[in-house]
Amino acid sequence: MSLEAMIWVLSGDAPVSDVNEYAVLGAMADQADPDGCGTWLSKETIATRVKISEETVKRCWRNMSRRGLIARGDQNHVRHYRADRRPVVYDLLIPYDWFSNVDRINTERARYGRPPLTPADRPPIAPAPVKKPRTDKGRARVKQVAADQAASPRGNSETPRGENPGSPHGGTTSRRRGNYKSSTGELEDPQPSKNTQSKNPGTDDGPPVRPSVPAGSGVREAQAPAARTDGRGGDIKLDQEDGPVPAGSGGQGGGVTGDATPAAVPGAKTAARAGGGPAGGPVRVDSSPGVELLLSVGAAHPELLLTGATLRDQGLMVSGLLAAGWPVPLLWEVIARPLPDPLRRTVGAVISGRLKAAAAMPVPGSAAGTAAVPHQAPGPDRSAPWEGRRWEDGPTPTPPAWADLEHQQEQLRRGVDRHPVCEADDGRCPTLAVVGETRCAEHLGWPLCPGHDGHPCTVRTRTGDQCATCQDQARYARLDAALPVTPTDDGTCPGHSGPCGRAAMPGDPYCARCRIASQRDRDRVIQEWEAVRDAAVAAAKAQEAPEAAPAPL
């Protein structure tokens, strides 16, 4: 961050033309050096910070470059970026006369390897162009309401006269005038309210009572609160919470009175369901292993939460599956799978279908659910050399741990960040430095790769051995020479050790059986070749050891 560049922008000394240029130039000054040079924020970053579009940033860059506020700077600052993602380096052209201490600025520039500032390098900048005033500036705005009233003297809220013959005054009126209780008017109360306590709403009858159970009858009057009365027959649904009410209970006052219909009386006899739940009301769900599992799934995945009768029914299903031997983790996975998208059924129906599918299959882990794998006898050629199982010839390969991979990547990243470019030729070498070194392989003096089969290679290695590419080419050439393959023209397998005639696999000259046999021979050839190579390397090192030893005194 540069204090001088920020003061130049924020104090208003920078001749910007509008608020967009002010914001863009301020974001660039936040990353500039004290002399205004070396800022390379991308248009995406500036647009995100100052809350404008990328096209606006590009337009501001063009306008400020045309007026001399900014200019392209030294692009070597961003050579460590990838070529297709390098931002443009800009310099803020702060005038020479604006700096109060030019000597200090030139000292900073010398530290960066830049020449000192001169009045010719940073001339004064012309003021920003004056914005054109609006053409309607100073004129009174004509109100739309006044214009509408001038067009229509009676306004927009009235119906014009003469369009409705039946309404002399215009607007909407009633055919007959009456109050809201009169049958001759248009407004009336079609049905009594649900919360009416008695037939005479204007009379204060004291605390509400149950119309279906007269006071003093002794039928559940002490336990039932008065708030359960709705004036239509004693609220049968709420009475069923504690059990069904016998028909005709309470003597002569036990019948349904008030505004209740006759159909409510037989409904009271069958209101209670199995389990004590009301007809159409809240359902009581008892705790069970299946219900507990469904509630646990609903707590972990709120979109799968079941309630009411659905929870009770599916809880019975889950309890049956648990009793049949289904493990809890497997049932959890069956229930908690993601819902289909789009969801065309209810969540309860989806879970019910999953549980039915689980109940139709054998219990995992049981004798019926575990398929017996037949014994696989070895082939007749297993006794031949190099025909054993491939994984028995060496240790089982183990992938590296995630921590080791992170450590390797961190070392590589640190090496690239610390020494991204070779420091030879005063930093003008375009080649990246070797990881862990400050120079490239050429300036370190590493020898060239000897190549393969007489073909030269331009890769340099630390020890002068073959590079990885040449080693792979030598390995493949060794395999081609030891195990030649002659593909056929009719798409059949030519055979590995003899004629085969089976159909070849797609993209492979061999069939599956000959490919396995060929792979075993390939492993054998590779092992022999590596053994010979390691022996030659060991012999060369043993011969070089006495020569490197110091001569005895």
N, C-alpha and C positions, 0 to 999 in steps of 0.2 A: 504494500500500500504506500502511495506517495502523498505526503501532506501537501506539497506544493501543487500537484496536479488537482487534488481534491479542492483546495482553496480556490484555484483558478476557475473551476467549474461552479462550485457552490456559491461563491461570492458574486457571481453574475458577470465576471470579467470576460468569460468566454462568450463570443458573439453567436449564440445559438438563436435559431429563428422560431422555435416552438418548444412545447413541453416534451415532445418525443425526442428531439435532439438533446435536450437538457438531460433526460433520463439516460439515454444511450451513452452520452459523453461522460456522465457521472459514473456509470458502471465501468467504463473503460479506464477512467482515471483511478478507480479503486485498485486496479492491478498494474498501473504504470510505475515506472521508475521516477526518481525526483525530477529528471529533465523531461518527463512525459513520454519516454520511449519504452518499447518492449511490452506492449499489452496485446494478448492474443486470445481474447474471449471469443468464442464462436457465437454466431447469430442465435443459435438455439439457447445457449446459456443466458445471453443478454435478454432475449424475449421472455424467458422464464423469470428472470429476476425483476424486470421492470414492468411485467404484465402487459406486453404489447405483442403484436404478431411479428413473425420473422420477416415478412415482406416490409413492415414498417422499419425494422432495423436496417435492412438492406437499403431502403430509400434514404434513411438518415445518413448512412455511410456515404452514399453517392453525393448527397447534397453537401455534407461537411467536407468531403474530399474536393469538391468543385470550388468551395469557398476558401479552402486552405486551412481548415481547423485540424484535419488529420491527414496523414499520408502513410503509404506503405513503408515499413521499417525493415530491419534485418531479419530475413526469414530463417536464418540459421538457428534462431531460438527454438524453433519447432521441428528441427530435423529428427528429433527422437520420436516424433509421432509417425504413425503409419502414413504412407504417401497419400492414400485416398481419404484420410481423415485429418489432415493437417489444417489447422485454422490459419487465417491470415494475420500476420503481425502488423500492427499499426503503431504509429508514433503520434502523440498529441503535440501539435506544433505550437507550444506555448511561446509567445514572443520573447525576444531577448530583453527588451526593455521592461518586461513585467517582473522578472526575477529581482528581488531585493539584494541577493547575495550570489552573484554569478560565479564568483571564485569557488564557493563551496560546491556549486552545481558542476563546475568543470572538474573539480577534484573527484567528485563521484563518477563523472564520465570517464576520467582517466583510469579509475579503478576497474571500470567495465571494458576498457580498451577502446574508447570512443574519442574522437578529436574534440577539442573544446568548442563551445558554442561561440558564434559570432553574430553580429547584427545582420549579416548577409544570409546566414543560415536560417535565422528565425526573425523574419521581418514582421512588422505589425500586421494584424489581420483586419480586413475591412469589416465595418459593422454589418450585422445581419440585415437582409432586405426587409423593408417595412411591409407589414401585412396590409392588404387592401381592406378598407372598411366595408362594412355591409351596405348594400344599396338601400335598405330600409332603416338605416340608423337614424334616430331622431324622430321617426314617425310614430304616431299613436297607433296601437294595434286595434283593429276593428273587431269588436266582440261578435261572436257568431250568433249569440242570442238576440242581439239587437238587429242583426241582419234577418234572422228568421222572423222576428216580430214585424219587421218592415214588409216582408213578403206576405205574411198572414196576420191581419189585425187581431184575430181571435186567438192566436197561439196554436201550438201543436197538441195541446192536451184536451181540446174540445172537438166534438164532432161537428162538421159543418152543417148548417141548417139546410133543411130540405132533402137530405139524403135518406132519412128515416121518417116516413110519413106518420108512423105511430108514436113518435117521440118528438113533441113540439120543441122541447128544450135542448135536444141533442144529448149525447152520452148514453149511458146504460141505466135503465130504470126497471122497476118491477111492474108486472102486469097488474097486480093488485097490491094494495097497501094494507099490511096487517102486521101484528107483532109476531115474535118468534114462537109463541105458544098457539097462535090461532091457526086453524086448518085452512083459512082462506088466504094466508100469506104464502110466500115462497120459502121462508126459512122456518124450519121446525126441527124439533129434536126427535129423530125417528125411533130411537131405542133408549131405554133408561140406562144410566151409567152403571158400570160394573161395580163401582165402589159405593153405590147407594146403600145406606144402612137400613132404611125402612121405606115404606111406601109414601110416607109424608116427609119429604126432605126439609120442610120448614119447621117441623116440630122437633124439639130437643127431647129425646127419649132417655137421656142419661147415657151411661156406658153401653157400648154395643154388646148385644147378646147374640146367641146362635139361634137363628129362626127355626132351624130344623129340630132343635132340642130345647123345649121350653124350660124356663128357670124352675128349679125344684124337682125336676124329673129324676135326678140322681144318675144320669147316664153320662159318664166321663166329663162332667161339668167342671170338676175341680182341677183335672189335669189339663184340659183344653184351654188355651188362652183365647181371649176374645178377638185377637187379631186374625184368627182363622176364618172368620165369617165374611162372606162376600155378598150376602143378601139374596143368594139364589139357591139355597138348599143346603147350607152347612158346609160347603167346600169338601166334597166327598174325597177328592184326591189327597188333600192334606190330612184327612182323618185316617187314611189307610197307612200312615207312617208307622203306627204302632200295631197294626194288624187289621184285619177286615172287621167291619161293623156289622153285626147280625141285623138282618132285615126285621123291622118292627120292634127294635129294642127300645126300652124306656116306656113301655105301657102305651097308653093312648096318645101320649105326646111324642112318641118316638118316630113318627112318620116324617116325611119330607114335606115341608110347608113352604110358604113364601112364593117366590117366582120360579121354583124348580119345576122342570118338566117331568112327566111320568117316566121318560126314558132314563132318567138319572137313578130311579129306584132299583131296577134290576141290575144296573151297572155297578151299584155298590156291593152286590153279592159276590161279583167276580173281580173286584178291583185288585185284590192281593195276588201277586205272582209267586212262583216258587222262589223262595229266598226273601220274601217279605217286602219286595219293592212295589211301589204304587204303579198303577196303570198310567203311563205317559208322564210320570214324575221322576224324581231322582231315584236311581237304582243303587241299592246297597251292595258293595263289593267287599267280600270277606278276604282276609289275607290268606295267601297260599303261596307255595314255591313258584308256581307259574305267574301269579300276579306280581310277586316281588321281582321276578326276572324282567317282566315287561315294564314295570316301573323303573327299574335300573336302566334299561335300554332307553326309555323315554327321558330320563335325567341326563344321559350322555348325549342323546340325539333328540332334541325337542321336537323335530318334525315327525318323529315316530311315536309320540306320546299318545296312549289310548286312555279313554275314560268311559265311565258308565257301563252300559250293557256290553259294549264291545270289549272292554277290559275284562269283564267277568267271563264272557264266553271264551275269549282267546286265552285267558289264564287257565281255564280248565283244560284246554288243548295242550298248553305248554306243560302243565303238571302231569298230563298223561305221557308226554314224550320224555319228561325227566324220569318218571317211574319206569318207562320202558328201557332206560339205560342210556339215553342221550346225554353226553357231557354238556355241562353248562357253557364252556367256551364255544362249542360247535353250534349250539342253539343260539347263542349270542350272534355268531356270524351269520346264521340263517336269517335272523330277524333284522339285524342292523345293516343289511346291505342297502346301498343307495336306492332311493325311490326311482321308478322309471320317469323319463322325461320325453314327452309330456305326460303328466299324471292324469289318467282318464278314469280312475276309480278312487274311492276313498282309501285312506291309509289303513283303516281296519280291514278292508277287503284285500288289499295287497298283502298284509301280514297274514291274513287267514289263508290265502293261496299258498304262501310260502310254507306255512305250518302243515297244510294238507299234503304238499309235495314231500315234505320231510317225513310225514307219517307213512307215506306210501313206499318208502325205501327202507332197506334194512338198517339197523342201528350201526353206525360206524364203530369199528373196533370189536364187534361181536363175531361169533363163528360164521353167522350168515352174511355179515357185512364185509368180511375179509376174504378176498378171493385167493385161493391157493395157487401159488406160482409153481408150475411144474419144474422138475429138476432139469437143468440144462447140462447135458453130457458134453464133454469136450470132443472136438473133432478128431478124426483119425490121424491128422498130421500134426497134432500138438507135440508129439515126441521128437519131431525133427528140430535141429538146431535153428535158432532164431525164429521159431514159430510159437514161442510162448506168448503170454499176454504182454502187451507193450508196457503196461504200468508196473510190471514186475522187474523190468530191467533197470530201473533207477528209482530214486525217491519220488514220492508224490509231489507234484508241483503245488506250491502254496502261494496264493497271491499276496503281495505286500500289504502291510497294515495301512489303514487310512492315515494314521499319524505319520508314518514314514513317508508316504506320498506328499502329505502337506509340508513336511520338513524339506523334501527335495524341491518342491515348487517354490517354497519360501527362499531357499538358498539361490535358486535360479533367478527369482525376481529381484532379490537384493543385488546379485551380481550384475544384472542388466541395468538396474537403476543407478548403481554406484559408478559403473564404467560402461556407459552405453556405446561410446565411440572410442576407437583407438586413439591414444594420445600422441602417436608418432607424427612427424611432419607438422609439429605445432598444432595438433588437433585437426589437421585438414585431411587426414586419412578417412575415406568414406566407409571403411569396413568396421563392423562392430568388434569390440574386444572380446577375447576369449573369456568365458566365465571364470572368475577368480583371478584374472590377469588384467593389466592395464593396456595391453597392446593386442593386436590381432596376431594370427598364427604366422603370417609372413614376416612381420617385424620382430616376432620372437625367434625367428630362425628355424622354425620347424621344417623338416624335410617333406618333400612331396610323396604322395602314395605311389608305390611302384607300379600300380595298375594291375590289369589282368589280361593275360593272353597277348601281351605285346601292345596293348592299347594304353596310352598314357592317361593319367588321372590328375586333375588340378586340385584335389583336396590335400591339405597338409595335415599330418598326424604328429603327435608328440614324439613317438618312438620311431617313426619311419616305417611302420608296418602298413598293411593294407587297411583301407578304410572299410566301413561297414558295408557299403555298396559293393565294393570289389570282392569282399569276402563272400557275400551272398552269390555273386556271379560265379565265383570259383566253386562254391558248393553245388550250384545248379549244374555247372558244366561237368563236375565230377559225377553227379547222379545221371546225367544224360549219357555220359560215356559208359558208366557201369551198367545202367539199366535202360537200354534203348527201347523206345516204344514206336511201333509201326501201326498207325491207325488204319482201319479198313475203310473201303468206300461204301459198303452197304449198311453201315451203322451197327455192325455186330462187334463184339469184344474180340480182339486178336489173341487174348490170353496172355498171362504173365510168364508162366513156365512151360506152357504148351497150348495147343489150340483150345479155344473155349466155345465160340459160336453163340453165346448169349447176347441179348440186347444190351448195348452200352448205355450208361447213364447219360443224361443230358449234360453236354459240356465236358464230358470225360470220355477218353477212348476206351476205358475199362468198364466192365460191369462191377457191381458192388463186391462180389467175392474176389475177383482179381485185383481190385483196388486195395482191399485189405491185405492181400498177400504182397502186393507191390509196396505197400507202406512199410511192412515189416522189413523187406529187403532194403528199402531206403534208409530205415533206421540203422540197419547193420552197416551199410556203406558209410553213413555219416559217422558212426562210432569208430569204424576202422580209420577213416580219414583224419578224424580229430586225434586219435591215438598216435598216428604217425606224425602229425603236425606237432603235437605236444612233445613227443620224443625228440624231434629235430630242434625245437626251441630249447629244450633242456640241455641237449648236447652243445648247442651254440653258447649258451650261458656258461656251461662248465668249462668250455674252452677259453672263453673270455675272462674268466675269473683269475687264472694264474697270471695272465698278461697284465691285468689291472693291479695285481699285488705289488707293493714296493719291493725293490731289490734289497737283499740283506746287506747289512754293513760288513 
